Amino acid sequence: MPAPIILVDEKDNQTGTAKKLYAHQKGLLHRAFSIVIFDHQGNILLQKRALTKYHSAGLWTNACCSHPAPGEYIKESALIRLNEEMGFKTEIKKIFDILYKIELENGIIENEYDHVFTGTWEGVPNPDPSEVTDWKWISREDLKSDLKLYPENYTYWFKLIMERMDAQLNS
């Protein structure tokens, strides 16, 4: 049985726990993390979410995203999940937080306090097929172009993360 996820307030203070599906059906604000992986040339590792996911199935997104379980440290949970989802380990560092709410398909509401991490890694991932249906390395320029031409191919949170990263680089 999956661990519950952590409910939080707008300052990321824990307010309780809930089952993941219930929290997404009710739009409850909860803690999450996202990891963006770069190679040494600045390319970004994307994963295509498995078609069996209950939301955002088949969409391209960052290398890993999930929820820490109660009692877990966010960074350590993110490292474990990256290895489980994509089959590799690397160092990561937190770069910012994003708070967002969006209604998705199937009555799902993503309402997340998302801790965003980045890391650098080279290689060929070994993704879990129950989580990831495809993966690719893409240059920042090609990604920016594709996000403009085909935004519907990407997860909502990944588009927000990339906007924020671009804004930080251009400031």
C-alpha positions in Angstrom: 0.0 0.0 0.0 1.5 3.4 -1.0 2.6 5.7 1.8 0.4 8.7 2.5 1.6 12.1 1.3 2.2 15.2 3.4 -0.4 17.9 3.4 1.1 21.4 4.0 0.1 25.1 4.2 1.4 27.8 1.9 4.6 28.0 3.9 5.3 24.3 3.6 4.3 23.6 7.2 2.9 20.1 7.6 -0.8 20.1 8.4 -1.5 16.4 8.1 -1.4 13.5 5.7 -3.7 11.9 3.1 -3.7 9.1 0.6 -2.2 10.4 -2.7 -5.3 9.8 -4.9 -7.6 11.4 -2.3 -5.4 14.5 -2.0 -5.4 14.8 -5.8 -9.1 14.3 -6.1 -9.9 16.9 -3.4 -7.2 19.4 -4.5 -5.4 19.4 -1.1 -2.2 21.3 -0.9 0.7 18.8 -0.5 4.5 18.6 -0.6 6.2 17.4 -3.7 9.6 17.5 -5.4 10.9 17.7 -8.9 14.4 17.0 -10.2 15.8 18.5 -13.4 19.0 16.6 -14.6 21.5 18.2 -16.9 24.5 16.7 -18.7 27.8 18.5 -18.9 26.8 20.1 -22.2 23.7 21.6 -20.7 21.2 19.2 -22.2 18.2 18.3 -20.1 17.0 14.7 -19.4 13.3 14.3 -20.0 11.1 11.4 -19.2 7.8 10.5 -20.9 5.3 9.5 -18.2 4.0 6.0 -18.4 0.6 5.6 -20.1 -0.7 3.9 -16.9 -0.3 7.1 -14.8 -3.7 8.4 -13.5 -2.8 11.9 -14.6 -0.5 13.5 -17.2 0.0 10.0 -18.7 2.2 10.1 -21.8 3.4 13.6 -21.3 7.1 14.7 -21.3 8.4 16.0 -18.0 11.5 16.5 -15.9 13.7 13.4 -14.9 11.8 12.7 -11.7 8.9 14.0 -9.7 7.1 12.6 -6.7 6.1 13.1 -3.1 8.1 12.5 0.1 6.5 10.2 2.6 5.8 11.4 6.2 9.1 11.4 8.2 11.3 11.5 5.1 13.7 14.3 4.3 12.8 15.9 1.0 16.3 15.7 -0.6 16.9 12.1 0.5 13.4 11.1 -0.7 14.1 12.7 -4.1 17.4 10.8 -4.4 15.8 7.5 -3.7 12.9 8.2 -6.1 15.3 9.3 -8.9 17.1 5.9 -8.6 13.8 4.0 -8.5 12.3 5.9 -11.5 15.3 6.5 -13.7 17.9 3.9 -12.5 20.8 6.2 -11.5 22.2 8.1 -8.7 23.8 11.6 -8.7 24.1 14.6 -6.4 21.3 17.2 -6.4 20.8 20.6 -5.0 17.7 22.6 -4.3 17.2 25.7 -6.5 13.7 27.0 -5.7 10.2 26.1 -4.7 7.0 26.5 -6.7 3.5 26.7 -5.4 0.8 25.8 -8.0 -2.7 24.6 -8.5 -4.2 23.2 -11.7 -7.2 21.0 -12.6 -6.1 18.1 -14.8 -8.0 15.3 -16.5 -10.1 12.7 -14.7 -11.1 15.1 -11.9 -7.5 15.4 -10.6 -6.3 18.6 -9.1 -2.6 19.2 -8.6 -2.1 21.5 -5.7 1.6 21.3 -4.8 4.3 22.9 -2.9 7.0 21.7 -5.2 10.7 21.6 -4.1 12.8 21.8 -7.3 16.2 20.2 -7.4 18.9 20.1 -10.1 21.8 17.7 -10.7 24.3 16.8 -13.3 24.7 13.3 -14.7 26.0 11.6 -17.9 24.8 8.3 -19.2 21.9 6.2 -20.3 19.2 5.8 -17.7 17.5 2.5 -16.9 14.0 3.7 -16.2 11.2 1.7 -14.4 8.7 0.9 -17.2 5.8 1.3 -14.8 6.8 4.9 -14.4 8.5 5.9 -17.6 7.6 5.0 -21.2 10.4 6.9 -22.9 13.3 9.3 -22.2 15.6 11.6 -24.1 18.3 14.2 -23.7 17.3 17.6 -25.3 19.2 20.9 -25.7 17.7 23.9 -23.9 17.2 25.6 -27.2 15.3 22.7 -28.8 13.2 22.3 -25.6 12.3 26.0 -25.6 11.2 25.7 -29.2 9.2 22.6 -28.6 7.5 24.0 -25.5 6.3 26.9 -27.6 5.2 24.8 -30.5 3.7 21.9 -28.6 3.0 22.9 -25.0 0.3 20.2 -24.8 3.1 17.5 -24.9 4.5 18.6 -21.5 3.3 18.4 -17.9 2.0 21.6 -16.4 4.6 21.7 -13.6 7.5 21.1 -15.9 6.5 24.2 -18.0 6.4 26.2 -14.8 9.8 24.9 -13.7 11.3 25.8 -17.1 9.8 29.3 -17.1 11.3 29.9 -13.6 14.7 28.5 -14.6 14.8 30.7 -17.7 13.8 33.8 -15.8 16.6 33.1 -13.3 19.1 32.7 -16.0 18.0 35.9 -17.8 18.0 38.0 -14.6 
